[in-house]
Amino acid sequence: MTAAGKQVLAARARSLYIDALVHGIEGLDELLSDAAAEMLLQPAPYPVMVERRDAVQAWMRCGPDWIAACINRLRLLELVADSGEDQLSANSSELALVEPARIDREIANTQLVEAMVEGADWEFSLLRSRMQLLESRASLAPQDLLQARVLAGLLLEAWTRSGLDASAWQVLQALLHDKLALLLCSAYREMNIWLLAQQSELDLRPFVRRAPQADQTHAAIARKLANQGAQLLHRLQQAISRQVPGFDAMTLQGFADTRPASPRLAAAIQHEQDMAWRETVIEVRLQDMPVSQQLLELKTRSQSSRRLLKSAADTPAERAAVEIVAMMFQSILAEERIPPALRLWFSRLQMPTLRVALSEPDFFASVDHPARSLIDRMGACVMSFHLASNFISDAVAGEIKRVVQVVEAYPETGRRVFQMVLNEFETFLGRYFEFDNPASRRGVSLAQQVEQREALTIQSMIMLRRMLDQVPVPAGVRGFLFRVWAEVLAAATARNDSAMTLQLQRAAADLIWSVSAKATPQERAEVLSRLPALLKTLRAGMTLAGMSAERQEEQTQLINKALAAAFTAQTAATPPMSLADLLTRLETLELSLPGAGSDAIAAVSPDLSAYEAAGFEVVAQAAEAAAPAMLAWAGELQLGSWHGLEYRGSSEQVQLAWRGQRQQLALFVTPQGRNILFSLGSIATFLQAGLLLPELEEALTVRATRNALSKLEADPGRLLG
C-alpha cells in the first residue's frame, strides 16, 4: 500500500472512531437518566440523599446540553482533522479551568482516565500500533483524540460549559465512569475490527522505537497483570474481616502456623470427599446429559455440600472459609471455557482445597499458594477462546484426572501434595508437547536442534574471539570467522562427525595463515598450491551450515580480496609460533566450548532467519530492543498458556509449546499444527506492540476470587449465613 493510501485509510479509521463516540454519547442520555433515577430510590443518610437529589436534578436539567456539547466538539475535531491540522492544538487552551478549580479538575480527569483505560488496554495497544504504522509516526500526538486522556479532557470541559458542577460529577461519577469506559472500549474495538478487515499488514520494525511514555504504558500493563491477584486477595481479606473480626490478622500469620479444622468440620469434609470418590461413575452419566443439565447437577451438589459443611463448622472463621472456597468453585464450575467433563474433576478439588485453606491461612493471602497455582496451571491449558472443547486431548484430560486422584489420595499432606503434583504436571506438559501432541512434536524437535546449534555457534564465536584476540587477522576475514565459520563449526559439532570437524578447524587455521602477509615468492606459491583445496573446504562448510549460493559467493569474494592484500604485503604477518599455537587450540576447540557460560551465550541475540525453511516460521528479531518490563514479561509466559497472535496478516490462537533450556527461544503452535519460533526479544517486542496477547487476562483462581468478592460485597450476610 502506498503512503497516500495509508493516510486515507487512517483518516477513514479516525472518522469511524468519532462516529462510534458520537453514537455512544447519544445513547448516554437515557442510560444515565434511568440509572440516576434508580439511585434516588436507594436508601442513604439524609445528607447523601440531598446531594443525590441535587445532582440528579442538575443532570435532568443540563444533561442534554452536555450531550450536545460533546457531540459538537467531536464533530468540530473531525473537521479539523480533515483539514490537516493537529487535533486540539488550536484550542488546547480551552481545556484549562480557572485556577481555583484546576486541582479538582485534574483529579477528576485522572480518575476518569484510569476508569476508561482499565478495560481497553489491549484494544488501545493494538490500535495505536496500527495507526502509528499507517500514519508513519513514532508515537501518537500529545493531543490525539485516540488517547483516553484527551477524550476525558474534552468530556470534562463540556461538563463545565453545559452548567454542571463538580459536585454533580462526584455524585454521578461511578455511573459516568462505567458508561464512558464501555463507550471507549467499544470505539477502539470497532476501529480494530474495521482495520483488520482492510487486511493492513503490520511490520514491527517501523514502530518498535517507542516514546518513553509508550514503554511506560506497556510496563504498567505488565505490572497490572502481575499485581492484580495480590490486590484482589487484599480486598477479599478486608471484606471478610469486616464480618469476621481477626480474620485478616489470622491470615497474615502465614502457613508456618498451621492448624487443622475442627473435628466436626474435618469429618464433614472427609464425608463429602468420600462421596465424590465413590461417585466417579457420575462422569459417565454426566456425559450423556445436555450441558445445561450437567451444570445444574454439579451446582446442586455444590450447594448441598456447602450447607452441610457450614453447619458443621465451629467458628465464624471456618464458616467464612467454607463460603469463600464454595463460591470460588461455583465460579470454576460455571466457566464455559472448561469442557463439562473436566469441570467435574476440577470440582473434586474443592474438598482438598478447603482442607488446605483451613489448615494454611495463607491460601487467602498468597496468589502463589501451590493449591491456587495447580488449579491455575491446569485451567490455563484447557481454557482457550474460540476453540471447541473437543480440542482438549485425551492425554491432557487424563493427566488432570490423575492429578486430582493423587490429591484426593493424600488428604493430610496439604501444601506438599499440591506442590508435588504441580511439579509433576509441569513435567508432563514438557513431555506432552515434545512427544504426544501431534501439532507440536515435530516443531519442538526442530526447535531443540536450533537451540543446540545456536548455542554451539555462539560458544564457537566466543572462543574464536578469545583465540584471535592477539593474532593479526584482516577485519573482513575476522568477521567471516566470527559470523560464518563459527556457525559452520557448530553445524559440524552438532553432527558428531569428528573427522569433518577437525578438517574445518584446520581450514580456519589455514585461512588465517593464507591471508597474513606473504613477502616471498615461495610463500605466495605455497598459498596458490593450497588455495583450491582451501576454497573447496570453505564452500563445503558453508553448504553444511545451510548458506545460500549467493551468500557463499559474497564470502568467497571477501576472502579473495584478503588474499590479494596478503600478496602485496598489505597485511600483517602471523608469527610461526602463534600460528602453530592457534592450530592446536582450534583442533581442540570442542573441548573448550563448555567454558563459555550461559550468561555469555544469553548476551548474544540469535539470528534465526536461516531456519525459516526448516519446518516452522521464524519471527525475525526487531531492530530495536523492547522495554525491560516486556522482556521480564516474556520470560514469565508459562508452557501451555494460550495467546492471541497477529502475524503475517492473520489473527489466530497459539499455545506456548516449548521453551529452550536457556529461555532464549520459544515455540508457539496453532491447533492446526502451524509452528512459530520466537526469540525472547521478539516475544517482548510483540507483547510491547500488542500483537501477542494472553487469552486469559486473569488466572482461573483470580477470576473465581473476583466473582466471589463481588457476591460477598453485594450480600455480606451470606458469609456467615
ChimeraX attribute file (.defattr): number of C-alpha atoms within 10 A of each C-alpha:
attribute: neighborCount
match mode: 1-to-1
recipient: residues
	/A:1	8
	/A:2	8
	/A:3	11
	/A:4	11
	/A:5	11
	/A:6	17
	/A:7	16
	/A:8	14
	/A:9	18
	/A:10	20
	/A:11	18
	/A:12	15
	/A:13	18
	/A:14	19
	/A:15	18
	/A:16	17
	/A:17	23
	/A:18	20
	/A:19	17
	/A:20	20
	/A:21	21
	/A:22	20
	/A:23	14
	/A:24	18
	/A:25	18
	/A:26	16
	/A:27	12
	/A:28	18
	/A:29	16
	/A:30	12
	/A:31	12
	/A:32	19
	/A:33	16
	/A:34	11
	/A:35	13
	/A:36	21
	/A:37	15
	/A:38	10
	/A:39	18
	/A:40	16
	/A:41	9
	/A:42	8
	/A:43	9
	/A:44	12
	/A:45	7
	/A:46	9
	/A:47	9
	/A:48	13
	/A:49	16
	/A:50	13
	/A:51	16
	/A:52	22
	/A:53	18
	/A:54	15
	/A:55	22
	/A:56	23
	/A:57	16
	/A:58	15
	/A:59	23
	/A:60	16
	/A:61	13
	/A:62	16
	/A:63	22
	/A:64	16
	/A:65	18
	/A:66	23
	/A:67	20
	/A:68	16
	/A:69	19
	/A:70	24
	/A:71	21
	/A:72	14
	/A:73	16
	/A:74	20
	/A:75	16
	/A:76	14
	/A:77	18
	/A:78	19
	/A:79	14
	/A:80	16
	/A:81	17
	/A:82	15
	/A:83	9
	/A:84	8
	/A:85	12
	/A:86	15
	/A:87	22
	/A:88	21
	/A:89	13
	/A:90	10
	/A:91	8
	/A:92	13
	/A:93	9
	/A:94	10
	/A:95	14
	/A:96	13
	/A:97	15
	/A:98	8
	/A:99	9
	/A:100	8
	/A:101	11
	/A:102	12
	/A:103	12
	/A:104	13
	/A:105	20
	/A:106	15
	/A:107	11
	/A:108	18
	/A:109	22
	/A:110	15
	/A:111	14
	/A:112	25
	/A:113	21
	/A:114	15
	/A:115	20
	/A:116	25
	/A:117	20
	/A:118	13
	/A:119	14
	/A:120	20
	/A:121	18
	/A:122	23
	/A:123	20
	/A:124	23
	/A:125	19
	/A:126	21
	/A:127	21
	/A:128	22
	/A:129	24
	/A:130	25
	/A:131	24
	/A:132	17
	/A:133	23
	/A:134	23
	/A:135	18
	/A:136	14
	/A:137	14
	/A:138	15
	/A:139	19
	/A:140	18
	/A:141	14
	/A:142	14
	/A:143	15
	/A:144	16
	/A:145	22
	/A:146	22
	/A:147	17
	/A:148	21
	/A:149	19
	/A:150	19
	/A:151	22
	/A:152	21
	/A:153	22
	/A:154	21
	/A:155	22
	/A:156	23
	/A:157	21
	/A:158	22
	/A:159	22
	/A:160	15
	/A:161	14
	/A:162	19
	/A:163	14
	/A:164	20
	/A:165	15
	/A:166	17
	/A:167	13
	/A:168	19
	/A:169	18
	/A:170	15
	/A:171	19
	/A:172	19
	/A:173	16
	/A:174	12
	/A:175	16
	/A:176	18
	/A:177	17
	/A:178	13
	/A:179	18
	/A:180	22
	/A:181	20
	/A:182	17
	/A:183	22
	/A:184	25
	/A:185	19
	/A:186	18
	/A:187	23
	/A:188	24
	/A:189	20
	/A:190	17
	/A:191	24
	/A:192	21
	/A:193	11
	/A:194	14
	/A:195	19
	/A:196	16
	/A:197	9
	/A:198	10
	/A:199	11
	/A:200	17
	/A:201	17
	/A:202	17
	/A:203	15
	/A:204	22
	/A:205	14
	/A:206	17
	/A:207	23
	/A:208	20
	/A:209	18
	/A:210	19
	/A:211	12
	/A:212	10
	/A:213	10
	/A:214	18
	/A:215	19
	/A:216	14
	/A:217	14
	/A:218	21
	/A:219	20
	/A:220	14
	/A:221	19
	/A:222	18
	/A:223	14
	/A:224	13
	/A:225	14
	/A:226	13
	/A:227	12
	/A:228	16
	/A:229	22
	/A:230	16
	/A:231	13
	/A:232	18
	/A:233	20
	/A:234	15
	/A:235	15
	/A:236	22
	/A:237	19
	/A:238	15
	/A:239	18
	/A:240	23
	/A:241	18
	/A:242	12
	/A:243	16
	/A:244	19
	/A:245	13
	/A:246	12
	/A:247	21
	/A:248	20
	/A:249	12
	/A:250	14
	/A:251	20
	/A:252	15
	/A:253	14
	/A:254	16
	/A:255	17
	/A:256	9
	/A:257	13
	/A:258	15
	/A:259	12
	/A:260	14
	/A:261	20
	/A:262	15
	/A:263	12
	/A:264	13
	/A:265	22
	/A:266	17
	/A:267	14
	/A:268	19
	/A:269	22
	/A:270	16
	/A:271	15
	/A:272	18
	/A:273	20
	/A:274	13
	/A:275	11
	/A:276	20
	/A:277	14
	/A:278	9
	/A:279	10
	/A:280	13
	/A:281	10
	/A:282	12
	/A:283	15
	/A:284	10
	/A:285	10
	/A:286	18
	/A:287	12
	/A:288	10
	/A:289	12
	/A:290	10
	/A:291	15
	/A:292	9
	/A:293	12
	/A:294	19
	/A:295	20
	/A:296	13
	/A:297	13
	/A:298	18
	/A:299	17
	/A:300	10
	/A:301	14
	/A:302	18
	/A:303	13
	/A:304	10
	/A:305	19
	/A:306	18
	/A:307	15
	/A:308	14
	/A:309	22
	/A:310	22
	/A:311	13
	/A:312	19
	/A:313	21
	/A:314	14
	/A:315	13
	/A:316	17
	/A:317	21
	/A:318	22
	/A:319	22
	/A:320	22
	/A:321	23
	/A:322	26
	/A:323	22
	/A:324	24
	/A:325	22
	/A:326	24
	/A:327	23
	/A:328	21
	/A:329	24
	/A:330	20
	/A:331	19
	/A:332	24
	/A:333	24
	/A:334	16
	/A:335	18
	/A:336	14
	/A:337	17
	/A:338	21
	/A:339	19
	/A:340	23
	/A:341	17
	/A:342	19
	/A:343	21
	/A:344	22
	/A:345	21
	/A:346	20
	/A:347	20
	/A:348	21
	/A:349	21
	/A:350	21
	/A:351	24
	/A:352	24
	/A:353	23
	/A:354	23
	/A:355	24
	/A:356	25
	/A:357	27
	/A:358	21
	/A:359	20
	/A:360	22
	/A:361	24
	/A:362	22
	/A:363	23
	/A:364	24
	/A:365	22
	/A:366	17
	/A:367	22
	/A:368	13
	/A:369	18
	/A:370	21
	/A:371	26
	/A:372	19
	/A:373	18
	/A:374	22
	/A:375	20
	/A:376	18
	/A:377	20
	/A:378	23
	/A:379	25
	/A:380	21
	/A:381	19
	/A:382	23
	/A:383	21
	/A:384	24
	/A:385	14
	/A:386	9
	/A:387	13
	/A:388	10
	/A:389	18
	/A:390	8
	/A:391	11
	/A:392	17
	/A:393	12
	/A:394	10
	/A:395	14
	/A:396	19
	/A:397	16
	/A:398	11
	/A:399	16
	/A:400	21
	/A:401	16
	/A:402	15
	/A:403	22
	/A:404	18
	/A:405	15
	/A:406	15
	/A:407	22
	/A:408	21
	/A:409	13
	/A:410	13
	/A:411	16
	/A:412	15
	/A:413	14
	/A:414	19
	/A:415	19
	/A:416	14
	/A:417	20
	/A:418	26
	/A:419	16
	/A:420	15
	/A:421	20
	/A:422	20
	/A:423	13
	/A:424	13
	/A:425	20
	/A:426	17
	/A:427	11
	/A:428	15
	/A:429	22
	/A:430	17
	/A:431	14
	/A:432	18
	/A:433	23
	/A:434	20
	/A:435	14
	/A:436	15
	/A:437	19
	/A:438	14
	/A:439	18
	/A:440	27
	/A:441	21
	/A:442	17
	/A:443	27
	/A:444	27
	/A:445	14
	/A:446	19
	/A:447	26
	/A:448	19
	/A:449	13
	/A:450	19
	/A:451	21
	/A:452	17
	/A:453	22
	/A:454	22
	/A:455	22
	/A:456	26
	/A:457	27
	/A:458	25
	/A:459	27
	/A:460	28
	/A:461	25
	/A:462	20
	/A:463	23
	/A:464	20
	/A:465	15
	/A:466	11
	/A:467	15
	/A:468	16
	/A:469	10
	/A:470	9
	/A:471	16
	/A:472	18
	/A:473	22
	/A:474	20
	/A:475	10
	/A:476	13
	/A:477	22
	/A:478	17
	/A:479	13
	/A:480	16
	/A:481	22
	/A:482	19
	/A:483	15
	/A:484	20
	/A:485	26
	/A:486	25
	/A:487	27
	/A:488	28
	/A:489	30
	/A:490	23
	/A:491	23
	/A:492	23
	/A:493	20
	/A:494	15
	/A:495	12
	/A:496	10
	/A:497	11
	/A:498	12
	/A:499	9
	/A:500	16
	/A:501	24
	/A:502	18
	/A:503	15
	/A:504	23
	/A:505	22
	/A:506	19
	/A:507	22
	/A:508	23
	/A:509	19
	/A:510	17
	/A:511	22
	/A:512	23
	/A:513	22
	/A:514	25
	/A:515	28
	/A:516	23
	/A:517	23
	/A:518	26
	/A:519	14
	/A:520	10
	/A:521	10
	/A:522	10
	/A:523	14
	/A:524	17
	/A:525	12
	/A:526	12
	/A:527	20
	/A:528	14
	/A:529	11
	/A:530	13
	/A:531	17
	/A:532	11
	/A:533	12
	/A:534	20
	/A:535	16
	/A:536	11
	/A:537	18
	/A:538	21
	/A:539	18
	/A:540	16
	/A:541	25
	/A:542	21
	/A:543	14
	/A:544	14
	/A:545	20
	/A:546	15
	/A:547	17
	/A:548	11
	/A:549	12
	/A:550	9
	/A:551	11
	/A:552	19
	/A:553	12
	/A:554	10
	/A:555	18
	/A:556	16
	/A:557	12
	/A:558	14
	/A:559	20
	/A:560	14
	/A:561	13
	/A:562	23
	/A:563	26
	/A:564	15
	/A:565	18
	/A:566	22
	/A:567	20
	/A:568	12
	/A:569	16
	/A:570	17
	/A:571	19
	/A:572	16
	/A:573	19
	/A:574	18
	/A:575	12
	/A:576	10
	/A:577	9
	/A:578	14
	/A:579	16
	/A:580	13
	/A:581	12
	/A:582	19
	/A:583	20
	/A:584	14
	/A:585	18
	/A:586	23
	/A:587	17
	/A:588	12
	/A:589	20
	/A:590	21
	/A:591	10
	/A:592	13
	/A:593	18
	/A:594	13
	/A:595	12
	/A:596	17
	/A:597	11
	/A:598	12
	/A:599	9
	/A:600	12
	/A:601	20
	/A:602	14
	/A:603	10
	/A:604	15
	/A:605	14
	/A:606	20
	/A:607	12
	/A:608	19
	/A:609	12
	/A:610	13
	/A:611	16
	/A:612	14
	/A:613	9
	/A:614	12
	/A:615	14
	/A:616	21
	/A:617	19
	/A:618	21
	/A:619	18
	/A:620	18
	/A:621	21
	/A:622	21
	/A:623	14
	/A:624	16
	/A:625	15
	/A:626	23
	/A:627	22
	/A:628	12
	/A:629	19
	/A:630	25
	/A:631	20
	/A:632	14
	/A:633	21
	/A:634	24
	/A:635	18
	/A:636	10
	/A:637	16
	/A:638	17
	/A:639	21
	/A:640	24
	/A:641	22
	/A:642	26
	/A:643	23
	/A:644	19
	/A:645	22
	/A:646	19
	/A:647	17
	/A:648	12
	/A:649	11
	/A:650	10
	/A:651	13
	/A:652	12
	/A:653	21
	/A:654	26
	/A:655	24
	/A:656	21
	/A:657	27
	/A:658	28
	/A:659	25
	/A:660	17
	/A:661	11
	/A:662	12
	/A:663	15
	/A:664	22
	/A:665	23
	/A:666	26
	/A:667	26
	/A:668	28
	/A:669	25
	/A:670	19
	/A:671	16
	/A:672	10
	/A:673	17
	/A:674	15
	/A:675	26
	/A:676	21
	/A:677	27
	/A:678	23
	/A:679	25
	/A:680	24
	/A:681	24
	/A:682	26
	/A:683	27
	/A:684	25
	/A:685	26
	/A:686	23
	/A:687	23
	/A:688	30
	/A:689	25
	/A:690	23
	/A:691	21
	/A:692	22
	/A:693	19
	/A:694	18
	/A:695	18
	/A:696	17
	/A:697	13
	/A:698	17
	/A:699	20
	/A:700	23
	/A:701	23
	/A:702	20
	/A:703	20
	/A:704	23
	/A:705	24
	/A:706	21
	/A:707	17
	/A:708	22
	/A:709	23
	/A:710	13
	/A:711	15
	/A:712	19
	/A:713	15
	/A:714	10
	/A:715	10
	/A:716	16
	/A:717	10
	/A:718	13
	/A:719	22
	/A:720	18
	/A:721	12
